[in-house]
Each structure stands twice: as C-alpha cells, then as structure tokens.
Amino acid sequence: MEFRELTMGDEMMYCDYMREWIDHDEKVVPEITNITKYNNFEDLVHELEDNKSHDASVDNTTLFLIDDDEIIGAANIRHNLNEQLKTVGGHVGYGIRKKHRGKGFGNKLLKKSLDYLSRIGVQEALITCEKENNASAAVIKHNGGEEIEASTLEDGTVIRRFQIEIA
C-alpha cells in the first residue's frame, strides 16, 4: 500500500476513482482532489504538486492511498492553520471512495496523515467533521481524537472538532 502524490502515470487510476464519486452523486472529499476544479488531469497533478489550495496562505500536501493499482482515498494535509481552518477543515481533510468504506481504510489514511504531520513538526492536529458524520468521528477518535468545542457555521451546520496529540 502506498501513500503518495499523484503522477502523470496515474490518470486512468484517478479517472476510475473520480468516476465512483460522480456515479454516486457524492461531494468529492477532499474537495481539492475534484477534477472539476481544474482544466485537465495535468493541471490537477501540477497544482497539487505545487501545494496550491483554495487558500494560498496555507501550505498543504495532498496524498493518495493506493493499493493494487487502485486509489482507495485521499488526504489534503494542511501544514498550518488559518482562522477558517480552525473552525472547519483542520489539519487534514480526507475521503475514502464508497466501495472501500467501512473496511478500516479511513483509519489507515488518517494515521498516515498524522505521521506526515509529525514529520513536518506538527505536534497537535485539529481534525473536524460534520455533526452527522459518525463514521468520520469514529475514525478520528480511533486515532486519538479528543473532542473539543464544536463550531457552528453561518448556515447552521455544526462542525465537530477534535484535537490529536502527535507523538
């Protein structure tokens, strides 16, 4: 199993991954991996490689969990937090494709993301999820998440927030 950035050679594998999100009419998570935000696959690879994001003030790295030539999921790892990410988003936004959910891959993906944060010097991670996303909350807790004060967005959405001490 690999946890790495996309390369130009991953286009077919990525298209298969993206097709599953689209076929199930799901919001792509993390959003930065959604092909519709880019002109083409080459632009996606280069922009992710350059650590660009919707907020250029936050350095980030996007890595994909890959097994047997199939993308299982992806994580957008923010190296630091701005005020918005302290409310919603936190250090890691991650998603698992539908057919691989409930198989422990979310735990692996978040663990590998926390390991990455540790390597770049982050000692405490903030991870968030929407109140109704019990599966994500379970993954966060499994990885040491301690729930802290929730945030409420302008539209009334409640965001659960967790802190994780990174060894």
Summary of the structure (lengths in Angstrom):
residues: 167
radius of gyration: 15.1
end to end distance: 22.7
largest distance: 42.8
contacts: 484
relative contact order: 0.14
helix: 38%
strand: 29%
